């Protein structure tokens, strides 16, 4: 899966009933960014201002999305770093559960 496919898949997971209304940006380094605007219901690859920015390797993100890597363990192992509101990052489980 590449960034464009992931962006489309997350857009589908963000649909009605996700309960996610915040802005979060995933920074995958050279691969790009995934920006989720929960209030607007939009997912893009923009580099906008977010309530939380999560820096993670793209492959590790895919493992989390597939349920092969626990986000909490990734954070504890230093594979995932959160800048900004940690509470926003914790709310992402509603979206991750739909990506599996």
GITAQUI-V887288 format. One record per run of one state. SS is the DSSP state (H for helix, E for strand, C for the rest). FROM is the first residue (numbers start at 1). TO is the last residue. If there is no record, write none. Layout:
ss=[SS;SS]
from=[FROM;FROM]
to=[TO;TO]
//
This chain:
ss=[C;H;C;E;C;H;C;E;C;E;C;E;C;H;C;H;C;E;C;H;C;H;C]
from=[1;3;14;23;28;29;32;33;38;42;45;52;57;58;66;71;77;80;85;86;91;93;100]
to=[2;13;22;27;28;31;32;37;41;44;51;56;57;65;70;76;79;84;85;90;92;99;100]
//
